[in-house]
Amino acid sequence: MSYLAGQIAAVLALDEARPAIEFRDELHSWGDVRLLAYGLARRLGDLGLGAGAPVGCLLRNRPPHFAAILGVIVGERCVVTLNPVMPDERLAEDIRALRP
């Protein structure tokens, strides 16, 4: 496991009841984040995406997006950031060019 993936895995293994994120007056625990992160990492593996595979992530300021980025990294895949505020046509061009 890479250093970064190991560090994230160590944080995700901390007390699952502890708050990790507050969003819109709602607390999300490290257990919530871990469940989503590892669920995505498993699903990407099930799809045949191995270590280093580029995975596109729309950058939104939401707890599931945070967990998704951690899941990509802990699975030792490459986060390819995509800007959700771009017009659809430009976003599609980026996706084609970046090939996540």
CNS distance restraints for C-alpha pairs under 8 A (distance, minus, plus):
assign (resid   1 and name CA) (resid   5 and name CA) 6.26 0.50 0.50
assign (resid   1 and name CA) (resid   6 and name CA) 6.02 0.50 0.50
assign (resid   1 and name CA) (resid  76 and name CA) 7.44 0.50 0.50
assign (resid   2 and name CA) (resid   6 and name CA) 6.02 0.50 0.50
assign (resid   2 and name CA) (resid  76 and name CA) 7.13 0.50 0.50
assign (resid   3 and name CA) (resid   7 and name CA) 6.17 0.50 0.50
assign (resid   4 and name CA) (resid   8 and name CA) 6.26 0.50 0.50
assign (resid   4 and name CA) (resid  73 and name CA) 7.60 0.50 0.50
assign (resid   4 and name CA) (resid  74 and name CA) 7.67 0.50 0.50
assign (resid   5 and name CA) (resid   9 and name CA) 6.06 0.50 0.50
assign (resid   5 and name CA) (resid  73 and name CA) 5.77 0.50 0.50
assign (resid   5 and name CA) (resid  74 and name CA) 4.30 0.50 0.50
assign (resid   5 and name CA) (resid  75 and name CA) 7.11 0.50 0.50
assign (resid   5 and name CA) (resid  76 and name CA) 6.29 0.50 0.50
assign (resid   6 and name CA) (resid  10 and name CA) 6.12 0.50 0.50
assign (resid   6 and name CA) (resid  74 and name CA) 7.08 0.50 0.50
assign (resid   7 and name CA) (resid  11 and name CA) 6.40 0.50 0.50
assign (resid   8 and name CA) (resid  12 and name CA) 6.14 0.50 0.50
assign (resid   8 and name CA) (resid  70 and name CA) 7.08 0.50 0.50
assign (resid   8 and name CA) (resid  73 and name CA) 7.94 0.50 0.50
assign (resid   8 and name CA) (resid  74 and name CA) 6.36 0.50 0.50
assign (resid   9 and name CA) (resid  13 and name CA) 6.16 0.50 0.50
assign (resid   9 and name CA) (resid  74 and name CA) 6.30 0.50 0.50
assign (resid  10 and name CA) (resid  14 and name CA) 6.75 0.50 0.50
assign (resid  12 and name CA) (resid  16 and name CA) 7.70 0.50 0.50
assign (resid  12 and name CA) (resid  30 and name CA) 6.29 0.50 0.50
assign (resid  12 and name CA) (resid  31 and name CA) 7.48 0.50 0.50
assign (resid  12 and name CA) (resid  33 and name CA) 7.54 0.50 0.50
assign (resid  12 and name CA) (resid  34 and name CA) 5.54 0.50 0.50
assign (resid  13 and name CA) (resid  34 and name CA) 7.79 0.50 0.50
assign (resid  14 and name CA) (resid  30 and name CA) 7.35 0.50 0.50
assign (resid  15 and name CA) (resid  30 and name CA) 7.03 0.50 0.50
assign (resid  15 and name CA) (resid  31 and name CA) 7.58 0.50 0.50
assign (resid  16 and name CA) (resid  29 and name CA) 6.21 0.50 0.50
assign (resid  16 and name CA) (resid  30 and name CA) 4.76 0.50 0.50
assign (resid  16 and name CA) (resid  31 and name CA) 3.97 0.50 0.50
assign (resid  16 and name CA) (resid  32 and name CA) 7.57 0.50 0.50
assign (resid  16 and name CA) (resid  34 and name CA) 7.95 0.50 0.50
assign (resid  17 and name CA) (resid  29 and name CA) 5.53 0.50 0.50
assign (resid  17 and name CA) (resid  30 and name CA) 6.41 0.50 0.50
assign (resid  17 and name CA) (resid  31 and name CA) 6.14 0.50 0.50
assign (resid  18 and name CA) (resid  29 and name CA) 5.36 0.50 0.50
assign (resid  18 and name CA) (resid  30 and name CA) 5.97 0.50 0.50
assign (resid  18 and name CA) (resid  31 and name CA) 7.82 0.50 0.50
assign (resid  19 and name CA) (resid  27 and name CA) 6.10 0.50 0.50
assign (resid  19 and name CA) (resid  28 and name CA) 5.73 0.50 0.50
assign (resid  19 and name CA) (resid  29 and name CA) 4.15 0.50 0.50
assign (resid  19 and name CA) (resid  30 and name CA) 6.06 0.50 0.50
assign (resid  20 and name CA) (resid  27 and name CA) 7.32 0.50 0.50
assign (resid  20 and name CA) (resid  28 and name CA) 5.81 0.50 0.50
assign (resid  20 and name CA) (resid  29 and name CA) 4.96 0.50 0.50
assign (resid  20 and name CA) (resid  30 and name CA) 5.14 0.50 0.50
assign (resid  20 and name CA) (resid  33 and name CA) 7.65 0.50 0.50
assign (resid  21 and name CA) (resid  27 and name CA) 5.79 0.50 0.50
assign (resid  21 and name CA) (resid  28 and name CA) 5.15 0.50 0.50
assign (resid  21 and name CA) (resid  29 and name CA) 6.79 0.50 0.50
assign (resid  21 and name CA) (resid  63 and name CA) 6.95 0.50 0.50
assign (resid  22 and name CA) (resid  26 and name CA) 5.43 0.50 0.50
assign (resid  22 and name CA) (resid  27 and name CA) 4.43 0.50 0.50
assign (resid  22 and name CA) (resid  28 and name CA) 6.18 0.50 0.50
assign (resid  23 and name CA) (resid  27 and name CA) 6.47 0.50 0.50
assign (resid  23 and name CA) (resid  28 and name CA) 7.74 0.50 0.50
assign (resid  23 and name CA) (resid  62 and name CA) 7.35 0.50 0.50
assign (resid  23 and name CA) (resid  63 and name CA) 7.23 0.50 0.50
assign (resid  28 and name CA) (resid  32 and name CA) 6.10 0.50 0.50
assign (resid  28 and name CA) (resid  33 and name CA) 7.25 0.50 0.50
assign (resid  28 and name CA) (resid  63 and name CA) 7.62 0.50 0.50
assign (resid  29 and name CA) (resid  33 and name CA) 6.48 0.50 0.50
assign (resid  30 and name CA) (resid  34 and name CA) 5.90 0.50 0.50
assign (resid  31 and name CA) (resid  35 and name CA) 6.06 0.50 0.50
assign (resid  32 and name CA) (resid  36 and name CA) 6.48 0.50 0.50
assign (resid  33 and name CA) (resid  37 and name CA) 6.01 0.50 0.50
assign (resid  33 and name CA) (resid  63 and name CA) 7.64 0.50 0.50
assign (resid  33 and name CA) (resid  64 and name CA) 7.51 0.50 0.50
assign (resid  33 and name CA) (resid  66 and name CA) 7.97 0.50 0.50
assign (resid  33 and name CA) (resid  67 and name CA) 5.23 0.50 0.50
assign (resid  34 and name CA) (resid  38 and name CA) 5.90 0.50 0.50
assign (resid  34 and name CA) (resid  67 and name CA) 7.17 0.50 0.50
assign (resid  35 and name CA) (resid  39 and name CA) 5.86 0.50 0.50
assign (resid  36 and name CA) (resid  40 and name CA) 6.13 0.50 0.50
assign (resid  36 and name CA) (resid  64 and name CA) 7.09 0.50 0.50
assign (resid  36 and name CA) (resid  67 and name CA) 5.88 0.50 0.50
assign (resid  36 and name CA) (resid  68 and name CA) 6.84 0.50 0.50
assign (resid  36 and name CA) (resid  71 and name CA) 7.41 0.50 0.50
assign (resid  37 and name CA) (resid  41 and name CA) 6.25 0.50 0.50
assign (resid  37 and name CA) (resid  67 and name CA) 4.87 0.50 0.50
assign (resid  37 and name CA) (resid  68 and name CA) 5.42 0.50 0.50
assign (resid  37 and name CA) (resid  69 and name CA) 7.59 0.50 0.50
assign (resid  37 and name CA) (resid  70 and name CA) 5.84 0.50 0.50
assign (resid  37 and name CA) (resid  71 and name CA) 3.84 0.50 0.50
assign (resid  37 and name CA) (resid  72 and name CA) 7.51 0.50 0.50
assign (resid  37 and name CA) (resid  74 and name CA) 7.94 0.50 0.50
assign (resid  38 and name CA) (resid  42 and name CA) 6.05 0.50 0.50
assign (resid  38 and name CA) (resid  71 and name CA) 5.61 0.50 0.50
assign (resid  38 and name CA) (resid  74 and name CA) 7.91 0.50 0.50
assign (resid  39 and name CA) (resid  43 and name CA) 6.21 0.50 0.50
assign (resid  39 and name CA) (resid  71 and name CA) 7.65 0.50 0.50
assign (resid  40 and name CA) (resid  44 and name CA) 6.08 0.50 0.50
assign (resid  40 and name CA) (resid  68 and name CA) 6.60 0.50 0.50
assign (resid  40 and name CA) (resid  71 and name CA) 5.81 0.50 0.50
assign (resid  40 and name CA) (resid  72 and name CA) 7.35 0.50 0.50
assign (resid  41 and name CA) (resid  45 and name CA) 6.33 0.50 0.50
assign (resid  41 and name CA) (resid  71 and name CA) 5.10 0.50 0.50
assign (resid  41 and name CA) (resid  72 and name CA) 6.01 0.50 0.50
assign (resid  41 and name CA) (resid  74 and name CA) 7.28 0.50 0.50
assign (resid  41 and name CA) (resid  75 and name CA) 5.29 0.50 0.50
assign (resid  42 and name CA) (resid  46 and name CA) 6.18 0.50 0.50
assign (resid  43 and name CA) (resid  47 and name CA) 6.27 0.50 0.50
assign (resid  44 and name CA) (resid  48 and name CA) 6.58 0.50 0.50
assign (resid  44 and name CA) (resid  49 and name CA) 5.48 0.50 0.50
assign (resid  44 and name CA) (resid  50 and name CA) 7.84 0.50 0.50
assign (resid  45 and name CA) (resid  49 and name CA) 5.21 0.50 0.50
assign (resid  45 and name CA) (resid  50 and name CA) 6.20 0.50 0.50
assign (resid  49 and name CA) (resid  53 and name CA) 5.72 0.50 0.50
assign (resid  49 and name CA) (resid  77 and name CA) 7.93 0.50 0.50
assign (resid  50 and name CA) (resid  76 and name CA) 7.91 0.50 0.50
assign (resid  50 and name CA) (resid  77 and name CA) 6.93 0.50 0.50
assign (resid  51 and name CA) (resid  75 and name CA) 6.86 0.50 0.50
assign (resid  51 and name CA) (resid  76 and name CA) 5.02 0.50 0.50
assign (resid  51 and name CA) (resid  77 and name CA) 4.95 0.50 0.50
assign (resid  51 and name CA) (resid  78 and name CA) 7.95 0.50 0.50
assign (resid  52 and name CA) (resid  76 and name CA) 6.04 0.50 0.50
assign (resid  52 and name CA) (resid  77 and name CA) 4.27 0.50 0.50
assign (resid  52 and name CA) (resid  78 and name CA) 5.35 0.50 0.50
assign (resid  53 and name CA) (resid  77 and name CA) 4.98 0.50 0.50
assign (resid  53 and name CA) (resid  78 and name CA) 5.73 0.50 0.50
assign (resid  53 and name CA) (resid 100 and name CA) 7.81 0.50 0.50
assign (resid  54 and name CA) (resid  77 and name CA) 6.14 0.50 0.50
assign (resid  54 and name CA) (resid  78 and name CA) 4.58 0.50 0.50
assign (resid  54 and name CA) (resid  79 and name CA) 6.05 0.50 0.50
assign (resid  54 and name CA) (resid  80 and name CA) 6.08 0.50 0.50
assign (resid  54 and name CA) (resid  99 and name CA) 7.58 0.50 0.50
assign (resid  54 and name CA) (resid 100 and name CA) 4.81 0.50 0.50
assign (resid  55 and name CA) (resid  72 and name CA) 7.11 0.50 0.50
assign (resid  55 and name CA) (resid  77 and name CA) 6.91 0.50 0.50
assign (resid  55 and name CA) (resid  78 and name CA) 5.96 0.50 0.50
assign (resid  55 and name CA) (resid  79 and name CA) 5.33 0.50 0.50
assign (resid  55 and name CA) (resid  80 and name CA) 5.58 0.50 0.50
assign (resid  55 and name CA) (resid 100 and name CA) 4.90 0.50 0.50
assign (resid  56 and name CA) (resid  79 and name CA) 6.21 0.50 0.50
assign (resid  56 and name CA) (resid  80 and name CA) 4.59 0.50 0.50
assign (resid  56 and name CA) (resid  81 and name CA) 5.90 0.50 0.50
assign (resid  56 and name CA) (resid  82 and name CA) 6.50 0.50 0.50
assign (resid  56 and name CA) (resid  95 and name CA) 7.84 0.50 0.50
assign (resid  56 and name CA) (resid 100 and name CA) 5.06 0.50 0.50
assign (resid  57 and name CA) (resid  65 and name CA) 7.70 0.50 0.50
assign (resid  57 and name CA) (resid  68 and name CA) 7.68 0.50 0.50
assign (resid  57 and name CA) (resid  69 and name CA) 7.02 0.50 0.50
assign (resid  57 and name CA) (resid  79 and name CA) 6.61 0.50 0.50
assign (resid  57 and name CA) (resid  80 and name CA) 5.98 0.50 0.50
assign (resid  57 and name CA) (resid  81 and name CA) 5.12 0.50 0.50
assign (resid  57 and name CA) (resid  82 and name CA) 5.75 0.50 0.50
assign (resid  58 and name CA) (resid  65 and name CA) 7.60 0.50 0.50
assign (resid  58 and name CA) (resid  81 and name CA) 6.06 0.50 0.50
assign (resid  58 and name CA) (resid  82 and name CA) 4.66 0.50 0.50
assign (resid  58 and name CA) (resid  83 and name CA) 5.83 0.50 0.50
assign (resid  58 and name CA) (resid  84 and name CA) 5.70 0.50 0.50
assign (resid  59 and name CA) (resid  65 and name CA) 6.90 0.50 0.50
assign (resid  59 and name CA) (resid  81 and name CA) 6.46 0.50 0.50
assign (resid  59 and name CA) (resid  82 and name CA) 6.15 0.50 0.50
assign (resid  59 and name CA) (resid  83 and name CA) 5.89 0.50 0.50
assign (resid  59 and name CA) (resid  84 and name CA) 6.46 0.50 0.50
assign (resid  60 and name CA) (resid  65 and name CA) 6.23 0.50 0.50
assign (resid  60 and name CA) (resid  84 and name CA) 7.21 0.50 0.50
assign (resid  61 and name CA) (resid  65 and name CA) 7.03 0.50 0.50
assign (resid  61 and name CA) (resid  66 and name CA) 7.61 0.50 0.50
assign (resid  62 and name CA) (resid  66 and name CA) 6.56 0.50 0.50
assign (resid  63 and name CA) (resid  67 and name CA) 6.31 0.50 0.50
assign (resid  64 and name CA) (resid  68 and name CA) 6.02 0.50 0.50
assign (resid  65 and name CA) (resid  69 and name CA) 6.28 0.50 0.50
assign (resid  66 and name CA) (resid  70 and name CA) 6.44 0.50 0.50
assign (resid  67 and name CA) (resid  71 and name CA) 6.06 0.50 0.50
assign (resid  68 and name CA) (resid  72 and name CA) 6.23 0.50 0.50
assign (resid  69 and name CA) (resid  73 and name CA) 6.32 0.50 0.50
assign (resid  69 and name CA) (resid  79 and name CA) 6.77 0.50 0.50
assign (resid  70 and name CA) (resid  74 and name CA) 5.93 0.50 0.50
assign (resid  71 and name CA) (resid  75 and name CA) 6.03 0.50 0.50
assign (resid  72 and name CA) (resid  76 and name CA) 6.48 0.50 0.50
assign (resid  72 and name CA) (resid  77 and name CA) 5.34 0.50 0.50
assign (resid  72 and name CA) (resid  78 and name CA) 6.71 0.50 0.50
assign (resid  72 and name CA) (resid  79 and name CA) 6.34 0.50 0.50
assign (resid  73 and name CA) (resid  77 and name CA) 5.56 0.50 0.50
assign (resid  73 and name CA) (resid  78 and name CA) 6.62 0.50 0.50
assign (resid  73 and name CA) (resid  79 and name CA) 6.94 0.50 0.50
assign (resid  80 and name CA) (resid  98 and name CA) 7.70 0.50 0.50
assign (resid  80 and name CA) (resid 100 and name CA) 6.59 0.50 0.50
assign (resid  82 and name CA) (resid  91 and name CA) 7.36 0.50 0.50
assign (resid  82 and name CA) (resid  94 and name CA) 7.65 0.50 0.50
assign (resid  82 and name CA) (resid  95 and name CA) 7.86 0.50 0.50
assign (resid  83 and name CA) (resid  91 and name CA) 7.24 0.50 0.50
assign (resid  84 and name CA) (resid  91 and name CA) 7.44 0.50 0.50
assign (resid  86 and name CA) (resid  90 and name CA) 6.22 0.50 0.50
assign (resid  86 and name CA) (resid  91 and name CA) 5.84 0.50 0.50
assign (resid  87 and name CA) (resid  91 and name CA) 6.18 0.50 0.50
assign (resid  88 and name CA) (resid  92 and name CA) 6.06 0.50 0.50
assign (resid  89 and name CA) (resid  93 and name CA) 6.28 0.50 0.50
assign (resid  90 and name CA) (resid  94 and name CA) 6.27 0.50 0.50
assign (resid  91 and name CA) (resid  95 and name CA) 6.23 0.50 0.50
assign (resid  92 and name CA) (resid  96 and name CA) 6.20 0.50 0.50
assign (resid  93 and name CA) (resid  97 and name CA) 6.09 0.50 0.50
assign (resid  94 and name CA) (resid  98 and name CA) 5.83 0.50 0.50
assign (resid  95 and name CA) (resid  99 and name CA) 5.64 0.50 0.50
assign (resid  95 and name CA) (resid 100 and name CA) 6.63 0.50 0.50
